[in-house]
């Protein structure tokens, strides 16, 4: 086993993007993950134009555009209103199974020079304390052929919203509010929304292929995301408030079918649909992470904090967050840790602060029946405003 300069825990988009960037810069990188790839993961399965623009700039995930389904915009409904908003200037996102996306990005990282080990369960960080100052020199692990600890000058925690590293260090916690849970599943024979177009596909052979729109169905206190996928599958994800003793979550398949059956805009489309696999339940969704300058440790992706990404921008946060963590790791390796964490915090706020505020406003709207009603009236009166919101949700300002 070769010695590494950077140990990355987690082979999702944040970890693999960081690994690919570092390996291309000549850094010895080792990525570990508790899963075997490809693996399934609850996700909206949509890469918006902003996330796609970052991957193109980095030269990663090139096969996404060959195998994904183009997404031209969003369809938002609420209280009898349905408005279609196209991304501006001919921009597109892509719908692709998360297992396929993660496998593509992991292959890019390995091709760039990263070493990868699956089935490695990280138990926590290896911490050294000098007074009140903490530092990290690696992680403790269990797994196939692993030593009890893995060491590196830099450890990047990219192990998701349930990060063993951040929770183990006392940096992460679930806030009391919001307490939302997600129930997601793949359906077969879920009827399309009827809003389809076609584009000329110049990615491989010249052909014409369908273009779909992502869907967000905003209801009082909850919302349902719908995304058509390649191979005839449809991703349906319900996000709703929940708390202790919520009996509805005991049978997530029945809950999901019941919500679809009672929804006037979705029930006909879902009437003949079949679950392709049992639903996945995740929650509580929100995770707050306290910033602390711990030498030897950087955070990326959902391990750095997770908010309900109802605008489908979670993948951009992960991809850009991985890029920022890679830059911080390079600085630490070359010049030491002084100022590294403060600079990374500033970069994260600059990259994500506006969108965090945008998402918080939308979540507050969904939580308020009066606000939903007012937004429905506003959408009827000035549909251009909702189209502007859709462009912002797709991070089209980043892609332009």
Secondary structure, DSSP 8 states (H G I E B T S, - for coil): ----SEEEE--SHHHHHHHHHHHHTT--EEEE-SS-SS----S--EE-HHHHHHHHHHT--TTHHHHSEEEEEEEEEETTEEEEEE-GGG--EEE--HHHHHHHHHHHHHHTT-EEE-SEEEEEEEEEEETTEEEEEEEEEEETT--SEEE-SEEEE---TT-HHHHHTT-EE--SS--EEEEEEEEES----S--EEEEE-SSSSEEEEEEEEEEEEETTEEEEEEE-GGGEEEEEEEEE--TT-GGGGGHHHHHHHHHHT-TTTHHHHTT-EESS--EEEE---BEE-----BTEEE-GGGG-B---TTS-HHHHHHHHHHHHHHHHHHHHHH-STTHHHHHHHHHHHHHHHHHHHHHHHHHHHH-HHHHHHHHHHHHH-HHHHHHHHHHHTTHHHH-
